[in-house]
């Protein structure tokens, strides 16, 4: 059974995934980095580098692979979604079983009572407590906390040292900046960005917006984000 490993993205987050999942020790017939850039992170220099969706599909088809382990390695949640769709398209017509493993760093705490979908990353010393529901392709980064009974939709980022208190709901594409705090029992709308160090004290019902400060306030211009 021919097996390949695919890293979608070849930058810093790909290197983090490579390290946390110990992919250097994972056996595979081929290891591929799919990245449009000219270079990839030095830790991935031994991997086969393909630049386009077409190149990836041709490589998979010619190799006769039956299993592919895929990792989405982009910090930007919107880019992660775009690449997830493209990866699905590249493999859809092939007779190949595609899976998106969760990556849990050895020092992360992930409650056995949490419900986790696919393709997520749980960084070093992160905490995901009991009753938490995590969708697909989320990042719970280093030392971040997602407290009990919170719900994270797909493509959510909780960045380093951020704290999401209990019973919070984060809709698809939300980014919680480093060291930010979300008060308990709040809901944050789709594709909202919370600036680093901010404190959110009320529901955010308007999607596609940016908030920062203590307490967090609505701001219009992205270049003002801390």
VENQUI-V685282 format. One record per pair of residues at least 4 apart in sequence whose C-alpha atoms are under 6 Angstrom apart, sorted by the first residue. I is the first residue (numbers start at 0). GAP is how many residues later the second one is. If there is no record, write none. Layout:
i/gap
I/GAP
I/GAP
This chain:
i/gap
1/63
1/64
2/25
2/26
2/62
2/64
2/65
3/24
3/25
3/26
3/27
3/64
4/26
4/63
4/64
4/65
5/26
5/27
5/64
6/26
6/64
7/26
7/64
7/65
8/5
8/25
8/26
8/64
9/4
9/25
9/30
9/31
10/29
10/30
12/60
13/59
16/4
17/4
17/5
19/85
20/82
30/16
31/15
31/16
31/17
32/16
33/16
33/17
34/16
35/15
56/33
65/30
65/31
66/29
66/30
67/30
68/30
68/31
69/30
73/6
76/78
76/96
82/4
87/4
99/18
99/19
100/17
100/18
101/16
101/17
101/18
101/19
102/18
103/18
104/18
104/19
106/17
106/18
107/16
107/17
107/18
108/18
109/18
110/18
110/19
112/17
112/18
113/16
113/17
113/18
113/19
114/18
115/18
116/18
116/19
117/18
118/17
118/18
119/16
119/17
119/18
119/19
120/18
121/18
121/19
122/18
122/19
123/18
124/17
124/18
125/16
125/17
125/18
125/19
126/18
127/18
128/18
128/19
129/18
130/17
130/18
131/16
131/17
131/18
131/19
132/18
133/18
134/17
134/18
134/19
135/18
136/17
136/18
137/17
137/18
137/19
138/18
139/18
140/18
140/19
141/18
142/17
142/18
143/16
143/17
143/18
143/19
144/18
144/19
145/18
146/17
146/18
146/19
147/18
148/17
148/18
149/16
149/17
149/18
149/19
150/18
151/18
152/18
152/19
153/18
154/17
154/18
155/16
155/17
155/18
155/19
156/18
157/18
158/17
158/18
158/19
159/18
160/17
160/18
161/16
161/17
161/18
161/19
162/18
163/18
164/17
164/18
164/19
165/18
166/17
166/18
167/16
167/17
167/18
167/19
168/18
169/17
169/18
170/18
170/19
171/18
172/17
172/18
173/16
173/17
173/18
173/19
174/18
175/18
176/17
176/18
176/19
177/18
178/17
178/18
179/16
179/17
179/18
179/19
180/18
181/18
182/18
185/17
186/16
187/15
187/16
188/15
188/16
188/17
188/18
189/17
190/16
190/17
191/15
191/16
191/17
191/18
192/17
193/17
193/18
194/17
194/31
197/14
197/15
197/16
197/18
198/15
198/16
198/17
199/15
199/16
209/8
209/9
210/5
210/6
210/7
210/8
211/4
211/5
